[in-house]
Amino acid sequence: MSELGRADAPTWTDSHCHLQGEFLGDAIEIEAVAERAASVGVVRAICIGTNEPSSLAALALAQRSGDLPLEMWATVGLHPHDASDGVAPLLALARDGAPVPGSVGRPPGSLVGIGECGLDYHYDHSPRAVQRAVFAEQAALAAELDLTLVVHTREAWDDTVAILRDARVPRVVIHCFTGGPAEAEACLALGAWVSFSGIVTFKNAEGVREATRICPLDRLLIETDSPFLAPVPYRGTPNEPARVAVIGAFVGELLDVAADEVARRTTANALHAFALSLSP
Ligand SMILES: [Zn+2]
C-alpha cells in the first residue's frame, strides 16, 4: 500500500485556489482536478473570488462539495486590480451568504471569507487611493460579518499593515506571501496567518524561504493559488490543488519537519483561520 493509502495518513488543505470555470478553462474539468487532488491526499480547498462573477462562481462550486472528493469553501471579494469597479455588489453578496457571526465549524459549501482583496502597487491597475478605500471597506465587512480576510499585497506592505491594524479583523490570512523575514514579522505581529505558495520553491525566492523558517508552525498555511504559480518542477503548467502536497513536502524539508506533520499542522491552521469544520 502506498504511503497515502494508510488509514491514518494526514490529508492536505489548499488554503487558496481559483477553480471556477473561467480559471480552469474549457480543457480541464473540476471532476478530474478533484480526483487528482484526492489521489495525493489533498481533500480540502478554499475557492477564492476576485470580483462579483467569480465570487458567485466560487459559492456555486463550493456547494458541489458533496459530489466531489474535494471539500470546498468559498470567499467573495474584489481584487485590487479591479478596485475601480466598486465594492457594492460584493458587500451585498457577502451579507446574503455570511454564516452567523461567532459560529465555528462552518461546513463545506459555506462562505468563509472576504477576499482576495488588498493592495497591488506593482501593477497599479486601479488608482492607489481607490485600492486603499476598497480594501478598507472589505476589511470592515470581514470584521462585521466575522469572516476571514484574505489579503493580496504586492509592493504595498506599509499601507497594508496600516489598514489591517485599523480594521481589527478577527482572522487575517496573508495569501501568497512574497516578503522576507521583516514582512513576515509584521504579519505575525498583527496575528495573521502567513500562506506560502509554490513561490517558496522558486530558485530566486531565498527571502521567502527565510520568512518560512521564522514562521511558527501554528501560523503557517500552504496554498497553490491555482491555476497560477505551479511549484518546481511543474513551472509553466496550469497549477491545481494536487500540487499543495508538493509545496508542503518542500516546506517540510526546509523546516526539517516530516511532510505528514506539515499536512497535519497546516490543516489544523486552516481550520482555525477559516473557522472550518472538517470531515472525520
Ligand atoms: Zn489568488
Boltz pocket constraint, residues with backbone or C-beta under 6 A from the ligand:
constraints:
  - pocket:
      binder: B
      contacts: [[A, 16], [A, 17], [A, 18], [A, 48], [A, 116], [A, 225], [A, 226]]
      max_distance: 6.0
